Amino acid sequence: MEVNNLDNKESDSNIDGCNMDGLIKDFGQIILNNNNKGYKIHLLNIIGEIEGHENAAPVTKTSKYEHIIPLLAAVEENQSIDGLLVILNTIGGDVESGLAIAEMISSISKPTVCLVLGGGHSIGVPLAVSGDVTFIVPTATMIIHPIRVGGMVLGVKQNFEYIERLQERIIDFTVKHSNMDKSLMKELMFNTKELTKDIGSILVGEQAVKCGLIDRVGGINDALNELYDLINQLKYNKLS
């Protein structure tokens, strides 16, 4: 697949001053532009653990929010980018950082499609629903569960209230950006019959679609074709 400069200016190895090889190596991000539409699609790959304010262990595969957020801002600002494709295979991670990325993706004005491969667990759930249209492959899983708090926590009323409010923010975002009913979201989140060491629910492929969390079952071809259609519609609306 061809990888080129966003602006097709002087060098094919640079994107607005950023080395393309470095983007692939460091962030897993490339520009897809070898299609018969002539569109430039920014591929955002969110994998492993969402790393937030604290560094994860060196052996942990992470997606760093301080890398993803400015890159998303660059996608929004760059006029040569036609659309955004987000591919997820994440176990979750830092809640506030993951929610910040989800909010950022949902606010992108360009057509955006999300595809869940492997898994979209925990804070990966709001990330998975942040696009205009969302897909999940048949074998991918999504785990919905309450916020987990690691380490030492002060057992005071204010802490529990903050966690509850943060959890409500996640629920509200997920419901707003999907077709899932809020009561069903809470029912799945606080399910005590499915996970042996935790409360919550596991949704596999079609199950995530049936409950309204994800729009469709499909793979990369379906996601790209849908993104092309969204771009076509946007361009048509601008001309009409």
C-alpha positions as CSV (number, residue, x, y, z in Angstrom):
1,M,0.0,0.0,0.0
2,E,1.4,3.4,-1.0
3,V,2.4,5.8,1.7
4,N,3.0,9.4,0.6
5,N,3.3,13.0,1.9
6,L,-0.1,14.4,2.9
7,D,0.5,17.5,0.7
8,N,2.4,15.8,-2.1
9,K,5.0,18.5,-1.9
10,E,8.7,18.1,-1.9
11,S,9.3,14.8,-0.3
12,D,7.3,11.6,-0.2
13,S,9.0,10.6,3.1
14,N,7.8,13.7,5.1
15,I,4.3,14.7,6.3
16,D,4.2,18.3,7.3
17,G,7.8,18.0,8.6
18,C,7.3,14.6,10.1
19,N,9.2,11.6,8.8
20,M,6.7,9.0,7.5
21,D,8.9,6.0,8.5
22,G,9.0,7.4,12.0
23,L,5.1,7.7,12.1
24,I,4.8,4.0,11.2
25,K,7.5,2.9,13.6
26,D,6.6,5.1,16.6
27,F,2.8,5.5,16.3
28,G,1.6,2.8,13.9
29,Q,0.0,5.5,11.7
30,I,0.1,5.8,7.9
31,I,-1.7,7.5,5.1
32,L,-3.7,5.2,2.8
33,N,-3.9,6.8,-0.7
34,N,-3.4,4.0,-3.2
35,N,-7.2,3.8,-4.0
36,N,-9.1,4.4,-7.2
37,K,-11.0,7.3,-5.5
38,G,-7.8,9.4,-5.0
39,Y,-8.7,9.9,-1.4
40,K,-6.2,10.2,1.4
41,I,-7.2,8.3,4.5
42,H,-5.3,8.7,7.8
43,L,-5.0,5.3,9.6
44,L,-5.0,5.6,13.4
45,N,-4.0,2.3,15.1
46,I,-4.9,2.1,18.8
47,I,-3.5,-1.1,20.3
48,G,-2.5,-2.6,23.6
49,E,-3.0,-0.4,26.7
50,I,-4.0,3.2,26.6
51,E,-1.1,4.9,28.4
52,G,-2.1,8.0,30.3
53,H,-0.4,10.2,32.9
54,E,1.8,7.4,34.1
55,N,4.2,5.3,32.0
56,A,3.4,1.7,31.6
57,A,6.0,-1.1,32.0
58,P,8.6,-1.2,29.3
59,V,7.4,-4.6,28.1
60,T,3.8,-3.4,27.7
61,K,2.5,-2.6,24.3
62,T,0.8,0.9,24.6
63,S,-0.9,3.7,22.7
64,K,0.1,7.0,24.2
65,Y,-2.5,9.7,24.5
66,E,0.1,12.5,24.3
67,H,1.0,11.1,20.8
68,I,-2.5,10.4,19.5
69,I,-4.1,13.7,20.5
70,P,-1.8,16.0,18.6
71,L,-1.8,13.7,15.6
72,L,-5.7,13.9,15.6
73,A,-5.4,17.7,15.7
74,A,-3.1,17.5,12.6
75,V,-5.6,15.3,10.8
76,E,-8.4,17.9,11.5
77,E,-6.2,20.8,10.4
78,N,-4.7,19.2,7.2
79,Q,-6.9,20.0,4.3
80,S,-5.5,17.2,2.1
81,I,-6.8,14.4,4.5
82,D,-10.2,13.2,3.4
83,G,-11.1,10.8,6.2
84,L,-10.0,9.0,9.3
85,L,-10.0,5.2,9.8
86,V,-9.5,4.1,13.4
87,I,-8.5,0.4,14.1
88,L,-8.8,-0.8,17.6
89,N,-7.4,-3.8,19.4
90,T,-7.1,-2.6,23.0
91,I,-7.4,-4.0,26.5
92,G,-8.3,-0.5,27.9
93,G,-6.1,1.5,30.2
94,D,-6.1,5.0,31.6
95,V,-9.8,6.0,31.8
96,E,-9.5,9.8,31.5
97,S,-6.9,9.6,28.7
98,G,-9.0,7.1,26.8
99,L,-12.1,9.2,27.1
100,A,-10.1,12.3,26.0
101,I,-9.0,10.4,22.8
102,A,-12.6,9.3,22.2
103,E,-13.9,12.8,22.6
104,M,-11.2,14.0,20.2
105,I,-12.1,11.4,17.6
106,S,-15.8,12.2,17.8
107,S,-15.1,15.9,17.3
108,I,-13.2,15.4,14.0
109,S,-15.2,17.1,11.3
110,K,-13.9,14.7,8.6
111,P,-15.7,11.3,8.0
112,T,-14.5,8.8,10.5
113,V,-15.0,5.0,10.7
114,C,-13.9,2.8,13.6
115,L,-13.1,-0.9,13.3
116,V,-12.7,-3.2,16.2
117,L,-10.2,-6.1,15.7
118,G,-9.4,-8.5,18.4
119,G,-10.8,-6.5,21.3
120,G,-12.2,-3.1,22.4
121,H,-12.3,-3.6,26.2
122,S,-13.0,-1.3,29.1
123,I,-12.2,2.3,28.0
124,G,-11.9,0.8,24.5
125,V,-15.7,0.8,24.4
126,P,-16.2,4.6,24.1
127,L,-13.2,4.6,21.7
128,A,-14.9,2.0,19.5
129,V,-18.1,4.0,19.2
130,S,-16.5,7.4,18.6
131,G,-16.6,7.3,14.8
132,D,-19.4,8.2,12.5
133,V,-19.9,4.5,11.6
134,T,-18.5,1.6,13.6
135,F,-17.6,-2.0,12.6
136,I,-16.5,-5.1,14.5
137,V,-15.1,-8.3,13.0
138,P,-17.1,-11.5,13.9
139,T,-14.5,-12.8,16.3
140,A,-13.7,-9.5,18.1
141,T,-14.8,-9.1,21.7
142,M,-15.8,-6.1,23.8
143,I,-15.9,-6.1,27.6
144,I,-18.1,-3.7,29.4
145,H,-17.4,-3.3,33.1
146,P,-17.4,-0.7,35.8
147,I,-14.3,1.5,36.4
148,R,-11.5,-0.4,38.1
149,V,-9.3,1.5,40.5
150,G,-5.7,0.1,41.1
151,G,-3.3,0.9,43.9
152,M,-4.0,2.5,47.2
153,V,-7.3,4.5,47.3
154,L,-8.6,6.7,50.1
155,G,-11.9,5.1,51.2
156,V,-13.7,8.4,51.5
157,K,-17.1,9.6,50.2
158,Q,-15.6,12.1,47.8
159,N,-13.5,9.5,46.1
160,F,-16.4,7.2,45.5
161,E,-18.5,10.1,44.2
162,Y,-15.8,11.1,41.7
163,I,-15.5,7.6,40.4
164,E,-19.3,7.4,40.0
165,R,-19.3,10.7,38.1
166,L,-16.5,9.5,35.9
167,Q,-18.3,6.3,35.2
168,E,-21.5,8.3,34.3
169,R,-19.4,10.3,31.8
170,I,-18.3,7.0,30.1
171,I,-21.8,5.7,30.0
172,D,-23.3,9.0,28.7
173,F,-20.6,9.2,25.9
174,T,-21.1,5.6,24.9
175,V,-24.9,5.9,24.7
176,K,-24.7,9.2,22.9
177,H,-22.4,7.8,20.2
178,S,-24.2,4.5,19.7
179,N,-27.7,3.0,19.5
180,M,-27.5,1.4,22.9
181,D,-30.1,2.1,25.5
182,K,-28.6,3.6,28.8
183,S,-30.5,1.0,30.9
184,L,-29.1,-1.8,28.9
185,M,-25.6,-0.3,29.1
186,K,-25.8,-0.3,32.9
187,E,-27.3,-3.8,33.0
188,L,-24.4,-5.2,31.0
189,M,-21.9,-3.2,33.0
190,F,-23.1,-4.5,36.4
191,N,-23.8,-8.0,35.3
192,T,-22.6,-10.5,38.0
193,K,-23.2,-13.7,36.1
194,E,-20.6,-13.7,33.3
195,L,-17.1,-12.8,34.5
196,T,-15.7,-15.1,37.2
197,K,-13.4,-12.5,38.8
198,D,-15.2,-9.3,37.9
199,I,-18.6,-7.9,37.1
200,G,-19.5,-6.9,33.6
201,S,-20.3,-8.5,30.2
202,I,-18.5,-9.8,27.2
203,L,-19.9,-9.1,23.7
204,V,-18.6,-11.0,20.7
205,G,-19.0,-9.7,17.2
206,E,-22.7,-9.8,16.3
207,Q,-23.7,-9.5,19.9
208,A,-22.2,-6.0,20.0
209,V,-24.3,-5.1,17.0
210,K,-27.5,-6.6,18.2
211,C,-27.4,-4.6,21.5
212,G,-26.8,-1.4,19.5
213,L,-23.3,-0.8,20.7
214,I,-21.6,-1.2,17.2
215,D,-23.3,-0.4,13.9
216,R,-22.3,-3.4,11.8
217,V,-20.2,-6.6,11.6
218,G,-17.5,-6.3,8.9
219,G,-13.8,-6.1,8.2
220,I,-11.3,-3.7,6.7
221,N,-12.9,-3.8,3.2
222,D,-16.3,-2.9,4.6
223,A,-14.9,-0.1,6.8
224,L,-13.0,1.4,3.9
225,N,-15.9,1.3,1.5
226,E,-18.1,2.9,4.1
227,L,-15.5,5.6,4.6
228,Y,-15.4,6.3,0.9
229,D,-19.2,6.6,0.8
230,L,-19.1,9.1,3.7
231,I,-16.5,11.1,1.9
232,N,-18.4,11.0,-1.3
233,Q,-21.5,12.2,0.5
234,L,-19.6,15.1,2.2
235,K,-18.2,16.2,-1.1
236,Y,-21.6,16.1,-2.8
237,N,-23.2,18.1,0.0
238,K,-20.5,20.8,-0.4
239,L,-21.2,21.0,-4.1
240,S,-24.9,21.1,-3.9
